[in-house]
Amino acid sequence: MRMFADDTKLWTCIRSEADSVSLQKDLDRPVEWLNELHLGFNPKKCKVMHIGQPLQNVTKYFMSEGSTKVEVQGVDVEKT
C-alpha cells in the first residue's frame, strides 16, 4: 500500500536563477524525505503557477517518480 502527501504547497519569489535553483531543491527535499518513509507525491498531480509579471524564460521544475524525473505541469489557475 502507498500513501500520498496531499495539499502541500511551496512558494517563493523568483528574482534570479539562484532563486529557481533554490525552489527546485525545495521540491526535491520533501520527495526524498517522503520516499524514505514509503510515502510519496504524485508528480502528475503537482502543478507550478507563476504569479505576477509575465516571464519570458519560465523555469521548468521537475519531481522524481522512482528513477524518472517528471516535469511539473504549469497552470494559470488553480482550484482550492
C-alpha positions in Angstrom: 0.0 0.0 0.0 1.2 3.5 -0.8 0.1 6.8 0.8 0.4 10.2 -0.7 1.0 13.7 0.9 -1.8 15.8 -0.4 -2.3 19.6 -0.4 1.3 20.5 0.1 2.3 23.9 -1.2 5.7 25.6 -1.7 6.2 29.1 -2.9 8.9 31.7 -3.3 9.6 34.9 -5.1 11.8 34.2 -8.1 14.1 37.1 -8.9 17.1 35.2 -10.2 18.3 31.9 -11.5 19.6 31.1 -8.0 16.0 31.5 -6.7 14.9 29.0 -9.3 17.6 26.5 -8.2 16.6 27.0 -4.6 13.0 26.3 -5.4 14.0 23.1 -7.2 15.9 22.0 -4.1 12.9 22.8 -2.0 10.9 20.4 -4.3 13.5 17.7 -4.1 13.8 17.6 -0.3 10.3 16.5 0.7 10.2 14.0 -2.2 13.4 12.4 -0.8 12.1 12.5 2.8 8.8 11.0 1.9 10.4 8.3 -0.2 12.4 7.2 2.9 9.0 6.9 4.7 7.5 5.0 1.8 5.1 7.9 1.2 5.1 10.0 -2.0 4.0 12.8 -4.1 2.3 12.0 -7.4 4.2 14.3 -9.8 1.4 14.1 -12.3 -0.9 15.8 -9.9 1.6 18.5 -9.0 1.5 21.9 -10.6 3.5 25.1 -10.8 1.9 28.6 -11.1 3.8 31.8 -12.0 2.1 34.8 -10.5 2.9 38.4 -11.3 4.8 39.8 -14.2 4.9 37.5 -17.3 8.2 35.8 -17.6 9.8 35.3 -20.9 12.0 32.4 -19.9 9.9 30.4 -17.5 11.9 27.9 -15.5 10.7 24.3 -15.7 10.6 22.3 -12.4 10.8 18.5 -12.0 9.9 15.9 -9.4 11.2 12.4 -9.1 8.9 9.4 -9.7 11.1 6.4 -8.9 14.2 6.9 -11.0 12.5 9.1 -13.5 12.3 13.0 -13.5 8.8 14.3 -14.3 8.2 17.9 -15.4 5.8 19.7 -13.1 2.8 20.9 -15.1 2.4 24.7 -15.4 -1.1 26.2 -14.8 -2.6 29.6 -14.9 -5.5 28.9 -12.5 -5.8 26.5 -9.5 -8.9 25.5 -7.7 -8.9 25.5 -4.0 
